[in-house]
Amino acid sequence: MYYIILSILFPIFTGVYLLVRKEMKSRKNLLMAAGIFFVISAVLVILALCMAGNGLFTLFNLTNRLPILFKIDEVSVVFSVMAVVVIVCAGFFSFAYMKHEGKEKRYYGYYLIVLGVLIALCFAGNLITFYMFFEVLTLSSMPLVLHNGSKEAVMAGLKYLFYSLSGAYMSLFGIYFLERYGNTLTFSPGGVISAEMAVQHGGILLGICFAMLIGFGVKAGMFPMHAWLPAAHPVAPAPASAVLSAVIVKAGVLALVRVVYYIFGVSFLKGSWVQYAWIVLTLTTVFMGSMLAYREPVLKKRLAYSTVSQLSYILFGLSVMNAESVTGGLLHVLSHGFIKGALFLCAGAIIYMTGKTRVDQLRGIGKEMPLLMWCYTIVSLGLIGIPPTGGFISKWYLAQGALLSDIPGFNWIGPVILLISALLTAGYLLPLTIRGFFPGADYDYGTLKKKEPPLIMTVPILILTALSVGIGLFPQIVTNYLSHIVERVI
């Protein structure tokens, strides 16, 4: 069990160490220290996953009824593996990118703290532990948004803080009532609401659940509390945007998985007004995010709106509450994490190499950086849902789950909106590929300069691209594992 604590505390303490330490003698020493810290943190997480077992580990007690405890289960594995892979890849990518951003010691300090806090969220064993680190995640990740210190960054950081804290307080409101009307705050597959409590306090428990869905849904960019996300992503450094979009927003998804499937339970929520309202919100977000991304000319902001849409693919799968939809939602956690991490790193590499931020400025980019743009194209196809990528498999499960559901209307409206969103996704991602590789007869080839990004930037993108395709080529490895989760919670 000590590996759990080490995997959480090591990146946090090393991050604090970088923040309080005086400037290092050279940039090389800083990067070497950060790289070593990234690798050791990843190894400690792997050891925790392999050796911790399924027992509960209590760190200390806030009160007699509120222990701070940790437990590793199948959901912990899915989210922590995705988080570590993306964060380590984006971290090494930062070694080149952050050279022109400056303030690197501060950046890597907060970056490591965020890694430790995210692992704590993945390993949290009850709702109060999860909430405590959920709040810390907001405070520790906000400096990544504020990094360049511009007016836009400060306003985006404040918006991120306001939305996140407002959502967290809505969730805290729900936790107060759950402590009063529920059996326990400890996560348990299938939920902890007893039949007696459901009968006696069903109405108030449903209201509490809906408040927590909205509250935790803020971090996942769910309508109507999504506006922070497209504001924060464009101003943050590109590798920080990759972590925000691929990992940090998944804290909201993880929160909803825990609340719905490990606290309230499918038997209590299925068929209720809460389920139907949640489905409406997720489908609204899917369509709205895709449409806004389609209309957005700035590349990083376009990808941010895309995140709003794609996260609600996951939430839609969770809201349908059958085996196929939940499998698709959890599979999309991995697929979207690798794909969106790669897309933001591609955007960062383009900005680093060209200084250009708008899509209409990037005609012929495929001729200049063909390897980078092939990676961009492959992961874009995954986000659209084209085989043989992981995005195709996850969206197949989501569509099947919706079609097989017994929810009147939504069993066909859901797949239709997912299909429309996929077409819009192609409309806002593929034009960069088409204009990049086929710039037209009037393109000035005399100004063409073929130069790929540095290897330290290219390799992380290649790794994430390969993982996104690997899930599509060998999906049973992942889906067989996810079936264990589904069997326990449905």
C-alpha positions as CSV (number, residue, x, y, z in Angstrom):
1,M,0.0,0.0,0.0
2,Y,2.9,2.4,0.5
3,Y,3.5,2.4,-3.2
4,I,0.1,4.3,-3.5
5,I,1.3,7.1,-1.2
6,L,4.8,7.2,-2.9
7,S,3.2,7.5,-6.3
8,I,1.2,10.5,-5.1
9,L,3.7,12.2,-2.8
10,F,6.8,11.9,-5.0
11,P,5.7,14.1,-7.9
12,I,4.0,16.6,-5.5
13,F,7.2,16.9,-3.3
14,T,9.5,17.1,-6.3
15,G,7.2,19.8,-7.8
16,V,7.4,21.8,-4.6
17,Y,11.2,21.3,-4.6
18,L,11.5,22.8,-8.0
19,L,9.2,25.7,-7.0
20,V,11.2,26.7,-3.8
21,R,14.7,25.9,-5.1
22,K,16.8,28.7,-6.3
23,E,17.5,28.9,-10.0
24,M,19.6,26.0,-11.3
25,K,23.1,26.6,-12.8
26,S,21.9,25.7,-16.2
27,R,18.8,24.9,-18.2
28,K,20.3,21.4,-18.9
29,N,20.3,20.6,-15.2
30,L,16.7,21.6,-14.8
31,L,15.6,19.5,-17.7
32,M,17.6,16.5,-16.5
33,A,16.0,16.8,-13.0
34,A,12.5,17.2,-14.5
35,G,13.0,14.2,-16.8
36,I,14.2,12.0,-14.0
37,F,11.2,13.1,-11.8
38,F,8.8,12.2,-14.7
39,V,10.3,8.7,-15.2
40,I,10.4,7.9,-11.4
41,S,6.8,9.1,-11.0
42,A,5.7,6.9,-13.9
43,V,7.6,3.9,-12.4
44,L,6.0,4.5,-9.0
45,V,2.5,4.5,-10.5
46,I,3.2,1.3,-12.3
47,L,4.5,-0.3,-9.1
48,A,1.4,0.9,-7.3
49,L,-0.9,-0.6,-9.9
50,C,1.0,-3.9,-9.9
51,M,1.5,-4.4,-6.1
52,A,-1.1,-2.5,-4.2
53,G,-4.0,-5.0,-4.5
54,N,-7.6,-4.2,-3.9
55,G,-7.5,-3.3,-0.2
56,L,-8.4,0.1,1.3
57,F,-5.5,2.2,2.7
58,T,-6.5,4.9,5.2
59,L,-4.0,7.8,5.3
60,F,-5.7,9.7,8.2
61,N,-9.1,10.6,9.5
62,L,-10.6,14.1,9.1
63,T,-13.4,13.0,11.5
64,N,-14.6,9.7,12.8
65,R,-16.8,9.3,9.8
66,L,-14.6,11.0,7.1
67,P,-11.4,9.0,6.5
68,I,-8.9,10.0,3.8
69,L,-8.5,6.6,2.1
70,F,-7.2,5.2,-1.1
71,K,-8.0,2.1,-3.2
72,I,-7.0,0.9,-6.6
73,D,-9.6,-0.8,-8.8
74,E,-10.1,-1.3,-12.5
75,V,-11.3,2.3,-13.0
76,S,-8.2,3.6,-11.3
77,V,-6.1,1.6,-13.7
78,V,-7.8,3.0,-16.8
79,F,-7.6,6.7,-15.8
80,S,-4.1,6.5,-14.2
81,V,-2.5,4.8,-17.2
82,M,-4.0,7.3,-19.6
83,A,-2.9,10.2,-17.3
84,V,0.7,9.0,-16.9
85,V,1.3,8.3,-20.6
86,V,-0.1,11.7,-21.7
87,I,1.6,13.7,-19.0
88,V,5.0,12.1,-19.5
89,C,4.8,12.5,-23.2
90,A,3.8,16.1,-23.0
91,G,6.4,16.7,-20.3
92,F,9.3,15.6,-22.5
93,F,7.7,17.6,-25.4
94,S,7.9,20.6,-23.1
95,F,11.7,20.4,-23.0
96,A,11.9,22.0,-26.5
97,Y,8.6,23.9,-26.5
98,M,9.0,25.7,-23.2
99,K,12.4,27.2,-24.2
100,H,10.6,30.1,-25.9
101,E,7.9,30.4,-23.2
102,G,10.3,31.0,-20.3
103,K,9.8,30.5,-16.5
104,E,10.5,26.8,-16.9
105,K,11.3,26.0,-13.3
106,R,7.9,27.2,-12.2
107,Y,6.2,25.4,-15.1
108,Y,7.8,22.0,-14.3
109,G,7.1,22.5,-10.6
110,Y,3.4,22.9,-11.0
111,Y,3.3,20.3,-13.8
112,L,4.7,17.7,-11.4
113,I,2.3,18.7,-8.6
114,V,-0.6,18.3,-11.1
115,L,0.6,14.8,-11.9
116,G,0.6,13.8,-8.2
117,V,-2.8,15.2,-7.6
118,L,-4.3,13.4,-10.6
119,I,-2.9,10.1,-9.4
120,A,-4.5,10.8,-6.0
121,L,-7.8,11.3,-7.7
122,C,-7.4,8.1,-9.6
123,F,-6.6,6.2,-6.4
124,A,-9.2,7.9,-4.1
125,G,-11.3,5.4,-2.2
126,N,-14.2,7.6,-1.1
127,L,-16.0,10.8,-2.1
128,I,-14.4,13.0,0.5
129,T,-10.9,12.1,-0.5
130,F,-11.8,12.6,-4.1
131,Y,-13.3,16.0,-3.4
132,M,-10.3,17.2,-1.5
133,F,-7.9,16.4,-4.3
134,F,-10.4,17.7,-6.9
135,E,-10.2,21.1,-5.3
136,V,-6.4,20.9,-5.1
137,L,-6.3,20.0,-8.9
138,T,-8.0,23.3,-9.8
139,L,-5.6,25.3,-7.6
140,S,-2.4,23.5,-8.8
141,S,-3.4,23.5,-12.5
142,M,-4.4,27.2,-12.7
143,P,-0.8,28.4,-12.9
144,L,-0.4,26.4,-16.1
145,V,-3.2,28.5,-17.6
146,L,-1.7,31.7,-16.2
147,H,1.9,30.8,-17.3
148,N,2.6,33.6,-19.8
149,G,1.1,36.3,-17.6
150,S,-0.8,38.1,-20.3
151,K,-4.1,39.8,-19.7
152,E,-5.9,37.1,-21.7
153,A,-4.1,34.4,-19.6
154,V,-5.1,36.0,-16.3
155,M,-8.7,36.4,-17.4
156,A,-8.8,32.8,-18.6
157,G,-7.3,31.6,-15.4
158,L,-9.8,33.5,-13.3
159,K,-12.7,32.1,-15.4
160,Y,-11.2,28.6,-15.0
161,L,-11.0,29.2,-11.2
162,F,-14.5,30.6,-10.9
163,Y,-16.2,27.9,-12.9
164,S,-14.2,25.0,-11.3
165,L,-14.8,26.2,-7.7
166,S,-18.5,26.9,-8.4
167,G,-18.9,23.3,-9.7
168,A,-17.0,21.9,-6.9
169,Y,-19.2,23.7,-4.3
170,M,-22.3,22.3,-6.0
171,S,-20.8,18.9,-5.6
172,L,-19.8,19.6,-1.9
173,F,-23.5,20.5,-1.3
174,G,-24.4,17.1,-2.6
175,I,-21.8,15.4,-0.3
176,Y,-23.3,17.1,2.7
177,F,-26.6,15.5,2.0
178,L,-25.1,12.1,1.0
179,E,-23.4,12.0,4.4
180,R,-26.8,12.5,6.0
181,Y,-29.0,10.3,3.8
182,G,-26.6,7.8,2.3
183,N,-25.0,4.7,3.9
184,T,-21.4,5.6,3.3
185,L,-19.2,7.8,1.1
186,T,-16.9,4.9,0.3
187,F,-16.9,3.9,-3.4
188,S,-18.6,0.6,-4.0
189,P,-19.4,-1.0,-7.4
190,G,-23.2,-0.7,-8.0
191,G,-23.7,2.1,-5.5
192,V,-24.2,2.5,-1.8
193,I,-27.8,3.7,-1.7
194,S,-29.9,1.1,0.1
195,A,-33.5,0.2,-1.0
196,E,-34.8,1.7,2.3
197,M,-33.0,5.0,1.7
198,A,-34.2,5.1,-1.9
199,V,-37.8,4.7,-0.7
200,Q,-37.6,7.2,2.1
201,H,-35.5,9.9,0.6
202,G,-35.6,9.1,-3.2
203,G,-36.7,12.6,-4.2
204,I,-34.0,14.5,-2.4
205,L,-31.3,12.0,-3.4
206,L,-32.2,12.4,-7.1
207,G,-31.9,16.2,-6.7
208,I,-28.6,15.8,-5.0
209,C,-27.3,13.5,-7.8
210,F,-28.3,16.1,-10.5
211,A,-26.6,18.9,-8.6
212,M,-23.4,16.7,-8.4
213,L,-23.7,15.9,-12.1
214,I,-23.7,19.6,-13.0
215,G,-21.0,20.4,-10.4
216,F,-18.5,17.8,-11.4
217,G,-19.5,18.2,-15.1
218,V,-18.0,21.6,-15.0
219,K,-14.5,20.1,-15.1
220,A,-15.6,17.9,-18.0
221,G,-16.9,20.9,-20.0
222,M,-20.5,19.9,-20.0
223,F,-23.2,22.4,-21.0
224,P,-24.1,24.8,-19.5
225,M,-20.8,25.2,-17.6
226,H,-18.4,24.7,-20.5
227,A,-17.3,28.3,-21.2
228,W,-14.0,28.1,-19.2
229,L,-12.5,25.4,-21.5
230,P,-12.2,27.3,-24.8
231,A,-10.9,30.3,-22.9
232,A,-8.2,28.4,-21.0
233,H,-6.7,26.2,-23.7
234,P,-5.6,28.8,-26.2
235,V,-3.6,30.9,-23.7
236,A,-1.8,28.0,-21.9
237,P,1.4,26.6,-23.4
238,A,0.7,23.9,-25.9
239,P,1.9,20.9,-23.7
240,A,-0.1,22.3,-20.8
241,S,-3.1,22.5,-23.2
242,A,-2.5,18.9,-24.1
243,V,-2.7,17.9,-20.4
244,L,-5.7,20.1,-19.8
245,S,-7.6,18.7,-22.7
246,A,-6.6,15.0,-22.5
247,V,-6.2,14.5,-18.8
248,I,-7.3,17.2,-16.4
249,V,-10.8,17.4,-17.9
250,K,-11.0,13.6,-17.4
251,A,-11.1,14.4,-13.6
252,G,-14.7,15.5,-14.2
253,V,-15.4,12.3,-16.1
254,L,-13.9,10.2,-13.3
255,A,-15.9,12.1,-10.8
256,L,-19.2,11.3,-12.6
257,V,-18.2,7.6,-13.0
258,R,-17.7,7.5,-9.2
259,V,-20.8,9.4,-8.4
260,V,-23.2,7.5,-10.7
261,Y,-21.8,4.0,-10.6
262,Y,-20.1,3.8,-7.3
263,I,-22.3,6.0,-5.0
264,F,-25.9,6.3,-6.4
265,G,-25.9,3.2,-8.6
266,V,-27.6,2.3,-11.9
267,S,-30.6,0.6,-10.2
268,F,-31.4,3.8,-8.4
269,L,-30.9,6.2,-11.4
270,K,-31.9,4.3,-14.5
271,G,-35.3,5.4,-15.8
272,S,-35.3,8.5,-13.5
273,W,-35.6,12.1,-14.6
274,V,-32.0,12.6,-13.7
275,Q,-30.9,10.1,-16.4
276,Y,-33.1,11.7,-19.1
277,A,-31.9,15.3,-18.2
278,W,-28.3,14.1,-18.2
279,I,-28.7,12.6,-21.7
280,V,-30.2,15.8,-23.0
281,L,-27.3,17.8,-21.6
282,T,-24.7,15.5,-23.1
283,L,-26.2,15.4,-26.5
284,T,-26.6,19.2,-26.5
285,T,-22.9,19.5,-25.6
286,V,-21.8,17.0,-28.3
287,F,-23.6,19.0,-31.1
288,M,-22.8,22.5,-29.7
289,G,-19.1,21.8,-29.2
290,S,-18.7,20.3,-32.7
291,M,-20.6,23.3,-34.3
292,L,-18.5,25.9,-32.4
293,A,-15.3,24.0,-33.4
294,Y,-16.3,24.0,-37.0
295,R,-16.7,27.8,-36.9
296,E,-13.5,28.6,-35.0
297,P,-10.5,29.8,-37.1
298,V,-7.8,29.6,-34.3
299,L,-6.3,26.1,-34.2
300,K,-5.9,25.6,-30.5
301,K,-9.3,27.1,-29.7
302,R,-10.8,24.9,-32.4
303,L,-9.3,21.9,-30.6
304,A,-10.6,23.2,-27.3
305,Y,-14.2,23.3,-28.6
306,S,-13.6,19.8,-30.0
307,T,-12.8,18.7,-26.4
308,V,-16.1,20.1,-25.2
309,S,-17.9,17.9,-27.7
310,Q,-15.8,14.8,-27.4
311,L,-15.9,14.6,-23.6
312,S,-19.7,14.5,-23.8
313,Y,-19.4,11.5,-26.1
314,I,-18.0,9.8,-23.0
315,L,-20.7,11.3,-20.7
316,F,-23.4,10.2,-23.2
317,G,-22.2,6.6,-22.9
318,L,-22.2,6.8,-19.2
319,S,-25.7,8.4,-19.1
320,V,-27.3,5.6,-21.2
321,M,-26.3,3.1,-18.5
322,N,-26.1,-0.2,-20.4
323,A,-23.1,-2.5,-20.9
324,E,-22.3,-1.4,-24.5
325,S,-22.5,2.4,-23.8
326,V,-20.5,2.3,-20.6
327,T,-17.8,0.2,-22.4
328,G,-17.8,2.7,-25.2
329,G,-17.5,5.6,-22.8
330,L,-14.6,4.2,-20.9
331,L,-12.8,3.2,-24.1
332,H,-13.2,6.7,-25.3
333,V,-11.5,7.9,-22.2
334,L,-8.4,6.2,-23.5
335,S,-8.9,6.9,-27.2
336,H,-9.6,10.6,-26.7
337,G,-6.8,11.0,-24.2
338,F,-4.2,9.8,-26.6
339,I,-5.7,11.5,-29.6
340,K,-6.3,14.9,-28.1
341,G,-2.9,14.8,-26.4
342,A,-1.4,14.2,-29.9
343,L,-3.5,16.9,-31.5
344,F,-2.5,19.6,-29.1
345,L,1.2,18.6,-29.3
346,C,0.9,18.8,-33.1
347,A,-0.6,22.3,-32.7
348,G,2.2,23.2,-30.3
349,A,4.9,21.9,-32.8
350,I,3.3,24.0,-35.6
351,I,3.4,27.1,-33.4
352,Y,6.9,26.4,-32.3
353,M,8.2,25.9,-35.8
354,T,6.2,28.6,-37.7
355,G,4.7,30.9,-35.1
356,K,1.3,30.6,-36.8
357,T,-1.9,30.0,-34.8
358,R,-4.7,30.2,-37.3
359,V,-5.8,27.4,-39.6
360,D,-6.0,29.7,-42.7
361,Q,-2.3,30.5,-42.2
362,L,-1.2,26.9,-42.6
363,R,-1.6,26.2,-46.3
364,G,1.2,23.9,-47.4
365,I,2.2,22.9,-43.9
366,G,2.1,19.2,-44.9
367,K,4.9,19.9,-47.5
368,E,7.0,21.5,-44.8
369,M,6.5,19.0,-42.1
370,P,5.1,15.8,-43.6
371,L,5.8,13.4,-40.7
372,L,4.1,15.8,-38.2
373,M,1.1,16.3,-40.5
374,W,0.7,12.6,-41.1
375,C,0.5,12.1,-37.3
376,Y,-2.0,14.9,-37.1
377,T,-4.1,13.3,-39.9
378,I,-4.1,9.8,-38.4
379,V,-5.2,11.0,-35.0
380,S,-7.8,13.3,-36.6
381,L,-9.3,10.2,-38.3
382,G,-9.4,8.6,-34.9
383,L,-11.3,11.6,-33.5
384,I,-13.8,11.4,-36.4
385,G,-14.2,7.7,-35.8
386,I,-12.6,6.1,-38.9
387,P,-11.1,2.6,-38.6
388,P,-8.6,1.2,-37.7
389,T,-8.3,3.8,-34.9
390,G,-9.4,3.5,-31.3
391,G,-11.9,6.3,-31.9
392,F,-13.8,4.1,-34.3
393,I,-14.1,1.2,-31.8
394,S,-15.2,3.5,-28.9
395,K,-17.8,5.3,-31.0
396,W,-19.1,2.0,-32.4
397,Y,-19.8,0.8,-28.8
398,L,-21.4,4.2,-28.0
399,A,-23.7,4.0,-31.0
400,Q,-24.6,0.3,-30.3
401,G,-25.3,1.2,-26.7
402,A,-27.7,3.9,-27.7
403,L,-29.5,1.7,-30.3
404,L,-29.9,-1.1,-27.8
405,S,-31.2,1.1,-25.0
406,D,-34.9,1.0,-24.1
407,I,-35.1,4.8,-23.8
408,P,-37.8,6.1,-26.1
409,G,-36.6,8.6,-28.6
410,F,-33.0,8.7,-27.4
411,N,-32.3,5.3,-28.8
412,W,-32.3,6.9,-32.3
413,I,-31.7,10.6,-31.5
414,G,-28.4,9.7,-29.8
415,P,-26.8,7.9,-32.8
416,V,-28.0,10.6,-35.2
417,I,-26.4,13.4,-33.2
418,L,-23.2,11.3,-32.9
419,L,-23.1,10.9,-36.7
420,I,-23.7,14.6,-37.3
421,S,-21.0,15.5,-34.8
422,A,-18.6,13.1,-36.6
423,L,-19.3,14.9,-39.9
424,L,-18.6,18.2,-38.2
425,T,-15.4,16.8,-36.7
426,A,-14.2,15.9,-40.2
427,G,-15.2,19.4,-41.3
428,Y,-13.0,21.1,-38.7
429,L,-10.0,18.8,-38.6
430,L,-9.4,17.6,-42.2
431,P,-9.2,20.9,-44.0
432,L,-5.8,21.5,-42.4
433,T,-4.7,18.1,-43.8
434,I,-6.1,18.8,-47.3
435,R,-4.7,22.3,-47.5
436,G,-1.5,21.2,-45.9
437,F,-0.7,18.5,-48.4
438,F,-2.5,20.0,-51.4
439,P,-1.9,23.7,-51.2
440,G,-3.0,24.4,-54.8
441,A,-1.3,25.5,-58.0
442,D,-0.8,29.1,-56.8
443,Y,1.3,28.0,-53.8
444,D,4.8,29.4,-53.8
445,Y,7.0,26.3,-53.7
446,G,10.0,28.5,-53.8
447,T,9.5,29.5,-50.2
448,L,9.1,25.9,-49.1
449,K,11.4,24.9,-46.2
450,K,11.3,21.2,-45.2
451,K,12.0,20.9,-41.5
452,E,10.4,18.6,-39.0
453,P,10.2,19.6,-35.3
454,P,13.0,18.4,-33.0
455,L,13.1,14.8,-32.1
456,I,12.2,15.5,-28.4
457,M,8.9,16.9,-29.8
458,T,8.3,14.4,-32.5
459,V,8.8,11.2,-30.5
460,P,6.0,11.9,-27.9
461,I,3.6,12.7,-30.8
462,L,4.5,9.4,-32.5
463,I,4.0,7.4,-29.3
464,L,0.5,8.9,-28.7
465,T,-0.4,8.4,-32.4
466,A,0.7,4.7,-32.2
467,L,-1.3,4.2,-29.1
468,S,-4.4,5.6,-30.7
469,V,-4.1,3.2,-33.6
470,G,-3.1,0.3,-31.4
471,I,-6.4,0.5,-29.5
472,G,-8.2,0.2,-32.8
473,L,-6.1,-2.7,-34.1
474,F,-6.2,-4.7,-30.9
475,P,-9.4,-3.5,-29.1
476,Q,-10.1,-6.8,-27.3
477,I,-7.1,-6.3,-25.0
478,V,-8.8,-3.2,-23.7
479,T,-12.5,-4.2,-24.0
480,N,-11.9,-7.4,-22.2
481,Y,-10.5,-5.5,-19.3
482,L,-13.3,-2.9,-19.4
483,S,-15.9,-5.7,-19.3
484,H,-14.8,-6.4,-15.7
485,I,-15.8,-2.9,-14.7
486,V,-19.1,-3.1,-16.6
487,E,-20.0,-6.4,-15.0
488,R,-19.5,-5.0,-11.5
489,V,-21.4,-1.7,-11.9
490,I,-24.3,-2.5,-14.3
